[in-house]
Amino acid sequence: MNRLIQSLKSRSKKRVQGFNVLENKCIWMKAGVVNFRECDNNFDCPTCPFDRGMRKAMGISDHLKTEQTAPKWVELLQKKYAGASRPCRHALTGRVDAPKICSLNYECYHCAYDQMLDEADMVRNLESPQYILASGYQMAAGYYYHMGHSWSCFEHGGRVRVGWDDFLVKLFGTVKYVNLPPLGEKIKQNKVAWSFSKNGHEAAILAPVTGTILAVNHRALDHPEILPADPYHTGWLFILEPVMPKRNLKSLYYGDESIQWMEKESQRLLELMGPEYKDLAATGAEPVRDVQAACPQIGWDVLVREFLRTGQK
């Protein structure tokens, strides 16, 4: 039984959790090629090992351009659906919940509606998440967390929205300036990707996911005060196109594991702050806001090194 539980937990970790679809059936199942298969890659078919395996089994090249040769599932959907009964692929995958007919014979690459959905996803605000408390720190349910205290939220098509967590904003309070990577820049997981500054100090942040920057939250850049006020919602920082999303999961915390990690981080911080704060926390008091200002004896460099995992050792 214990092995079964561990196996289920392992599968949950490997499956990309995030975009909430009406149903999670793989497009190959929708096309009638396989009897049963659930999507575990947020419909990011180009980076899906199962999709790549199906292409190989059916003799389909990975290097074909969509404009010249459509994916095999397109041909199968064309055979399965016709005329007014041909549903848009986004209705099939649950990306939209309203009935929508495909008028372009599944030639999505020049569909204005398909492009509009992508653009809407890029600029839309996240829905406000549900929150869980871990040692007094808010954590957004369904998000992934990185050891450098940033979060990742996987969205439709595998895109990832990134921000920093409640622990980080309580460590440093309201920052003066955020320096994000420019559009098109490639960042690598566990490598320095962006930074922030305050009162003449600067701190570097590690990338939680490998990928290419697609969009940044200019409102957060212009008004950094919203970051500590709402770090998981309006305070998101940027969106990226990840490289092989599932490969990034090994370095991220999710679910119960993320709560346990946050509790350990809180304990480490209390030890640095001193016994009086540790005793205060035992009474159920809220975490200190702006630890760097409240406990200057710890030092900026120590906080950066110990919790952001950057800076000099």
N, C-alpha and C positions, 0 to 999 in steps of 0.2 A: 504493500500500500504506500509506504514512504517513497519507494522508487517511482511509483506512478505519480504521486504529488509533485516530486521533484521534476519529473519529465514534463508535466503540464506547465509548471512554472517556467521551465527552460523554453518551452515552445512559445509561451506568452512573451518572454523577453525577446525572442528572435523575431516574432511577428511585429512589423511596424505598426504601432498603435497611434491613432491620431484622428484623421478625417472621419467623421461620422456619416456613413452612407446608409441608405435605406436597406440595402442588402449588399453582401460582400462577395457575390459570385464572380469568379474569374471570367474574363471576356471569352476565353476558350470554351468554358462551360456554356456561356450564353450562346455561343456559335454552334453548340452541339457537337463539338469535337471530343470532349471528355464528359463523362457522366457526372462527376462531382469534383469541384476544385474551388476553394475560397481564395480570394486575393489576399496575400499577406505582404504586399508591397505598395499599398495605397494607389493602385492603378498606374504605377510608374513602370509601364511595360518595357521600355528600353533597357532598364537596369534589372529586370526580373530574371533570375536564373531559370524559373519554370518556363517563361516565355522563350528564353534563349534555347532551352532544351527542346521545346516544341518546334521551334523554327528549324533546329538541326535535324530533328526526326523527320520533318516533312520536306527537308531539302531546300529550305528557304535561306537565302544569304542574309547575314546581319548587316551587310554593307549597301543594301539596296535603298535608293532614295524613295521616300513615300510618294513624291510627285510623279515618279516614273513607274514604280511597281508598288501596289498597295500591299499591306500586310495580309497574311493568309486569312485572318479572322474576318477581314472585310469581305472577301469573296464568299465566305461561308454565311455571313450575315445577309449578304445580297441574295443568296439562294433561299435563306430561311424566311426573309421578310420581303414584301413587295408592295409598291404603291402606298396607299393610305395606311397600311398596317406596318409600315417600316418605321420603328421608333428610333429616335436619336440615341446614339450610344451613351450620352450623358444621362438620359432617362433610364437606360438599361442598367448602368452602374450605380444609379441613385444620386448622382451629383445634382440633378434637378428632380423635384418631386412632382412637377406638373407634366401632363402628357405633351410630348413634343415629337413631331414627325420629321424624319430626315428627308430633305428635298434634294440632296446632292449625292445620293447613292453611296453614302459613307465615304465620300472624298473629303475628309475632315480638314485636310491641309489648306483648302481655300474656302473654308466655311466661316462666314462673318460671325455667326452665333458662337462657334467654337472659340474664336479669337476673343469675342466679347466676354465669355466666361473666364478665360484665362486672365484678361485684364482686370475684371471685377475681383477675382481672387487676389490679385496682386495689391490692390489698393484698399480692400475692405478691412474693417477693423475686426479683430477676433471677437467672437461672442464671449461675454464675461464668463470665466470658468468657475467651477465649484472649487472651494478651498478646503484644505485640510491643515490643521495645526500640528506642527512637530516642534516640541520644546518652545512653543510660543511663536514660531515663525510660520508665516503663511506659505503653503505650497499649493500650486494649481494641480488639481487632479487631471490625469491623462497626459501630463507633460513629462518630458525626459529632462534629467538634470546631469550636468557635467561637474566634475570635481573642482573646476575653477569658478563655480557658482553662476553659471549661465544656464538657461533653459532652452529647450528645443520643442517645438510643436509641429508635428508632421501634418501636412495638409494634402488636398487632392492632387494627384499626379506626382506625389513624393516631395513637393516643395516643402521647405522647412522655415518656419518663422522663429526668430531667435531674440532673446532678451536676457536680462540678468535677474537673479532671484531676490527674494525678500531678505535673506541673510546678508547678501552683498550690500544692498542699499541701507541696511541698518548698521553695517560696519562703517560705511563712509558718509552716510547722509546725502544731502543734496550736493551733487558735483557741479563744478563750474563749466566744464567743457567735455564733450564726448567726441572722440575722433574715430569715426567708423571707416571701414574700407570702402573704396569707390566702387561704383557699378562695374561689373565685369571682372573684378579682381577675384582670384582664386585663393581660398583660404584652406588650411589643412588642420584637421583635428589634432588637438593637443599642442598646436603651435600658436604663437602670439598672432592675434588677428585684429584687435582694436585696443583702444586705450581711453582713459579718462583722466582728468586733472582737477585738482582742488587745492587752493591755498599754496600754490607753488610746488605741489607734489604731483607726480604722475604715476599711474598704475597701468600695467598691460594685462589684457584678458586673453585667455586661451580660447581657441575656436572649439566649440562643442561638436561640430560636424564638418566634414570635408565637402567643399563645393564652391560654386561661383555666385557672387553677389548679384541679385536681380533687382532688389528695391531696398530703400532705406526709409525709416520713419522720420521725415523732416520735422514733424511737430515735436518729436522727442529731442531732436538736435537743437531746435530753436528754444525749447522750453524744458531744460533738463530737470526742472522741479517736478515734472509729472512722473519721472522715473521712480523715486521712492514712494510717491503717492499711489501708483498703480502699475507696478513693474510687470505684471502678467497680462495686462489687457491693453490699455492705451499706451503703455510705456514700452511696447515691443521696439526692437532696434532695427532689424533688417530681415529680409527674406533671401534665401539662397536656393540654388538648384544643387542638390547633393550628388555626390559620386557614390554609387552603390550604397543606398541608405542602410541596408541591413548590416553592412560592415561596420557602421558607426555605433551600433548598439552595444558592442562589447565595452565601450568606454563610458557608457551612460547609465544612470540609475533610473529605475522606473518603479512605480507602485510602492509596495511595502519596503522594497530595498531602498528607495529614495528617502523614505521617512526615517529609516534606521540610520542612513548616512547623515541626514540633517541633524538628528539627535546627537550623533557622535561629534559633528562639527560644533554644535552648541556647547557640548561638554568641554571641548578643547579651548573654545573661546573663553568660557568661564574660568578655566584654570589660568589663562593668561591675565584675565582681568583682576583676579585676586579673590580671597575667601569671602569678603563682604558681598561681592556680587553673586558668588556661588550660593551663599546662604539666602540671599534675596530671591534668587531663582527658585529655591526650594519651597518658598512660600507661594509660588504660582504667579509671581510678578511678571509683567511683560518684559521682553528683551529690551535692552538699552538701545535707544535710537542714536545713531551717530557715535559709535564706539570710539572712533578715532579722535573725536573732539572730547568725549567724556573721559577717556583714559589715555591721555597723551604720553604717559610713561611707557606704554607698550611700543609706540612708535609706528609710523606709517609703513616703513620697510618691513617690519615684522608681520604686520597684518597682510601685506601684499604677498610676502613669501609663504606664510603659513596657510592662507586660505584661497588666494588666487593662483597659487603655485607658479608665480613668476617672480622676477626680481633676483637680487644677489643672495646667495646662500652663505 
